């Protein structure tokens, strides 16, 4: 069976089934170091798949670093060191590589992360592989397995900026600016530890889209989610691009992914104290639903609907860029 017939998540399940892998399906792997955990994560991009045609190499380098640091933020960790492996075509322009590396280096400097070197190899396609190491006190690390029944589901910021940019790009709308916005993501290291200290339970980033995250958590831990559509803050560009292209706002904001905001839960009886902490620290959090024993469902203002969408997934058909 071909990989594109089963999708990324089923591929991961098959890989895990072939060996004795003890780690939980979190954004990072953990090493026990007494009172702290060391966090390890790796993420990669390919020029062909992940870098839009009119994006600059500087923007691509920042994006490459950001997606790796976001994995650490997703578990409330503090990133410390970063390594990179570059697999490069021999006809690549050196100016491109230097600008890519400058974007990465500037991003790492902003978050005070050491660039600890890496490796270069000749290849048929430009592929960049990152490896990030972080740390955190054990009681502050947020694992996905901390999910439980009747927890409140929370979301930082707003979503849909990248989805709207992707739809714009695919439809030839302001292609240069759309290319930039597709890569303009921010690892939420600015808020992750505060959210953890304030009582978050499970936490993850929204790289695969809201619906993708809900589907994955239901698959891995059995808990479903009831979410309320009008409680979810969408980026201002979502409505505009939906009117131009006819692509639904829901699909753009919740199914395409790429926003890298934080999705997390808090205990129901902790809502008052938690919300006060968020206001005190000026952190924008929306309370969009709760966990329960049933399927993933969404309230559209009139009725509850099953969530059938699975979010972004590699080795599957790409999201639609226009309505049928």
C-alpha positions in Angstrom: 0.0 0.0 0.0 1.3 3.5 -0.9 1.9 6.0 1.8 -0.6 8.5 0.2 -3.4 5.9 0.7 -3.1 5.9 4.5 -1.9 9.3 5.6 0.7 10.6 8.1 -1.0 9.6 11.3 -1.6 6.0 10.2 2.1 5.9 9.1 3.2 7.0 12.5 1.0 4.3 14.1 2.6 1.7 11.9 6.1 2.9 12.8 5.4 2.9 16.5 4.1 -0.7 16.2 7.4 -2.0 14.7 9.5 -1.3 17.8 9.7 -0.7 21.5 9.0 3.1 21.6 8.3 4.2 25.1 7.7 7.9 24.5 4.1 9.3 24.5 2.8 10.9 21.3 3.8 14.5 22.5 5.4 17.4 20.6 8.7 16.5 22.3 10.4 13.5 23.7 11.5 13.7 27.3 14.6 12.6 29.3 14.3 12.4 33.0 17.0 14.5 34.7 15.9 14.5 38.4 13.8 17.6 39.1 13.7 18.5 35.4 13.0 17.1 32.0 15.2 17.6 29.0 13.0 18.0 25.9 14.0 16.8 22.4 12.3 17.6 19.2 13.0 17.5 15.5 11.1 18.9 12.5 12.0 19.4 8.9 10.9 21.3 5.8 11.6 20.7 2.1 11.9 23.6 -0.4 9.5 21.9 -2.8 6.6 21.3 -0.2 6.9 23.9 2.4 8.4 27.1 0.9 6.1 29.1 -1.4 7.6 30.2 -4.7 7.9 33.9 -3.8 8.9 33.6 -0.2 12.4 34.9 0.6 15.1 32.6 1.9 15.3 34.8 5.0 11.6 34.1 5.7 12.1 30.4 5.1 14.9 30.3 7.6 12.9 32.0 10.3 10.0 29.6 9.6 12.3 26.6 9.8 13.5 27.7 13.3 10.0 28.6 14.5 8.4 25.3 13.8 11.0 23.5 15.8 10.8 26.0 18.7 7.0 25.7 18.7 7.3 22.0 19.6 9.1 23.0 22.8 6.6 25.8 23.5 3.8 23.2 23.1 5.0 21.5 26.2 5.8 24.7 28.1 9.5 24.1 27.7 12.4 26.5 27.4 14.5 25.9 24.3 18.3 26.1 24.8 20.2 24.6 21.8 19.5 24.0 18.1 21.2 22.0 15.4 20.4 21.8 11.7 21.1 19.3 8.9 21.1 20.8 5.4 20.6 18.4 2.5 21.3 20.6 -0.6 21.3 20.5 -4.3 24.7 21.2 -5.8 23.2 23.9 -8.0 21.8 25.9 -5.1 22.8 29.5 -5.0 25.1 30.3 -2.1 23.3 33.6 -1.6 20.1 31.7 -0.9 21.8 29.5 1.7 23.4 32.5 3.4 20.0 34.3 3.6 18.2 31.2 4.9 20.9 30.7 7.6 20.7 34.4 8.5 16.9 34.1 9.0 17.4 31.1 11.2 20.2 32.6 13.2 18.2 35.8 13.9 15.2 33.8 15.0 17.3 31.8 17.4 18.9 34.9 18.8 15.5 36.5 19.5 14.7 33.5 21.7 18.2 33.2 23.2 18.7 29.8 21.7 22.3 28.6 21.0 23.0 27.5 17.4 25.2 24.4 18.1 26.1 23.5 14.5 24.9 20.5 12.4 25.7 18.8 9.1 25.5 19.4 5.3 25.0 16.8 2.6 24.6 16.9 -1.2 21.1 15.8 -2.2 18.6 15.9 -5.1 16.3 18.3 -3.2 16.8 21.0 -0.7 15.7 19.6 2.7 16.3 21.2 6.1 16.1 19.2 9.3 16.2 20.8 12.7 16.8 19.4 16.1 16.0 21.4 19.3 16.8 20.7 22.9 15.0 22.4 25.8 14.4 22.0 29.5 11.7 22.5 32.1 10.8 21.7 35.7 8.8 18.4 35.7 5.7 19.9 37.2 5.5 22.5 34.5 5.8 20.3 31.5 2.5 19.8 29.8 1.8 16.3 28.3 -1.1 15.4 26.1 -1.9 12.6 28.4 -3.0 15.1 31.0 -6.3 15.4 29.2 -9.3 14.4 31.2 -13.1 14.5 31.2 -15.1 17.8 31.5 -12.0 20.0 31.1 -12.4 23.5 29.5 -10.8 23.7 26.1 -8.8 26.9 25.5 -7.0 28.6 22.6 -4.5 31.4 22.4 -4.7 34.2 19.9 -6.6 33.8 16.7 -6.5 31.3 13.9 -6.8 31.3 10.1 -4.1 33.7 9.0 -2.0 31.0 7.4 -5.1 29.2 6.0 -6.3 32.4 4.4 -2.8 33.1 3.0 -2.7 29.5 1.6 -6.1 29.9 -0.1 -5.0 33.3 -1.5 -1.7 31.8 -2.8 -3.5 28.9 -4.5 -5.9 31.3 -6.1 -3.3 33.8 -7.3 -4.3 36.6 -4.9 -1.4 38.9 -3.9 0.9 35.9 -4.2 4.0 37.6 -2.8 2.3 38.8 0.4 0.5 35.5 0.7 3.8 33.7 0.5 5.2 35.8 3.3 2.2 35.3 5.6 2.2 31.5 5.1 5.7 31.5 6.7 5.1 34.2 9.3 4.4 32.1 12.3 5.4 32.7 15.9 6.3 30.0 18.5 4.2 30.9 21.6 7.2 30.8 23.9 6.0 34.2 25.2 3.0 32.7 26.9 3.5 28.9 27.2 5.2 28.8 30.6 2.8 31.3 32.1 -0.2 29.3 30.9 1.4 26.1 32.4 2.1 27.8 35.8 -1.5 29.1 35.8 -3.0 25.6 35.7 -3.0 24.2 32.1 -3.4 20.5 31.8 -2.8 19.0 28.3 -1.2 21.3 25.7 -0.2 21.2 22.1 0.4 23.5 19.1 -2.0 24.0 16.2 0.4 23.1 13.4 -2.1 20.7 11.9 -5.1 22.8 12.4 -7.8 22.8 15.1 -9.7 19.9 13.6 -6.5 18.0 13.1 -5.6 18.4 16.8 -9.0 17.4 18.0 -9.0 14.3 15.8 -5.5 13.3 17.0 -6.4 13.6 20.7 -9.6 11.6 20.2 -7.6 8.9 18.4 -4.8 8.8 21.0 -6.7 9.3 24.3 -10.4 8.6 23.6 -11.7 11.9 24.7 -13.9 13.9 22.4 -14.5 17.7 22.3 -17.5 19.9 22.1 -16.6 23.3 20.7 -18.7 26.4 20.0 -17.9 28.0 16.6 -18.6 31.6 17.5 -16.2 31.4 20.5 -13.2 30.8 18.2 -11.4 33.9 17.2 -10.5 34.1 13.5 -7.9 36.3 11.9 -9.3 39.3 10.1 -8.2 38.1 6.6 -10.4 34.9 6.9 -13.7 36.8 6.2 -12.2 38.8 3.4 -10.7 35.8 1.5 -13.8 33.7 2.1 -15.9 36.4 0.4 -13.5 36.5 -2.6 -12.9 32.8 -3.1 -16.0 31.1 -1.7 -14.0 28.9 0.6 -15.7 28.5 4.0 -14.3 30.4 7.0 -14.5 27.3 9.0 -12.3 25.3 6.6 -9.8 28.1 6.3 -9.5 28.7 10.0 -10.0 25.3 11.5 -9.0 22.7 8.9 -5.9 23.9 7.0 -3.6 24.5 9.9 -0.2 26.2 10.2 -1.1 28.8 12.9 1.0 27.3 15.7 -1.2 28.8 18.5 -1.5 26.8 21.7 -4.5 24.5 22.3 -4.9 23.4 25.9 -7.3 22.5 28.7 -7.9 23.7 32.3 -9.9 22.0 35.0 -13.5 23.3 35.2 -13.3 24.4 38.8 -10.1 26.4 38.0 -11.7 28.7 35.4 -12.1 31.8 37.6 -8.5 31.8 38.9 -7.0 30.9 35.5 -8.9 33.6 33.6 -7.8 36.2 36.1 -4.2 35.2 35.6 -4.6 35.5 31.8 -6.0 39.0 32.2 -3.3 40.0 34.6 -0.6 38.9 32.2 -2.4 40.3 29.1 -2.6 36.9 27.4 -5.4 36.5 24.8 -7.2 33.2 25.5 -10.5 32.0 24.2 -12.6 29.4 26.0 -14.0 27.4 23.1 -15.5 24.2 24.5 -14.9 21.3 26.7 -13.8 17.6 26.7 -16.3 14.8 27.0 -16.7 11.0 26.4 -18.4 11.4 23.0 -17.3 12.3 19.4 -15.9 15.6 18.3 -18.8 18.0 17.6 -19.2 21.7 16.9 -22.1 24.0 17.7 -22.8 26.3 14.6 -25.2 28.6 16.4 -28.3 26.5 15.7 -27.3 22.9 16.2 -24.5 20.5 17.0 -22.6 18.9 14.0 -20.1 16.1 13.9 -16.6 17.2 13.0 -15.7 15.0 10.1 -12.6 17.0 9.0 -9.2 15.7 10.1 -7.0 18.8 9.5 -3.7 19.0 7.6 -2.0 15.7 7.1 1.1 14.8 5.1 0.8 12.0 2.6 -2.8 12.9 1.9 -4.7 15.0 -0.6 -4.0 18.7 -0.1 -6.8 21.0 1.3 -9.2 22.4 -1.3 -8.4 25.9 -2.6 -11.9 26.5 -4.0 -15.4 25.3 -3.4 -16.9 22.6 -5.6 
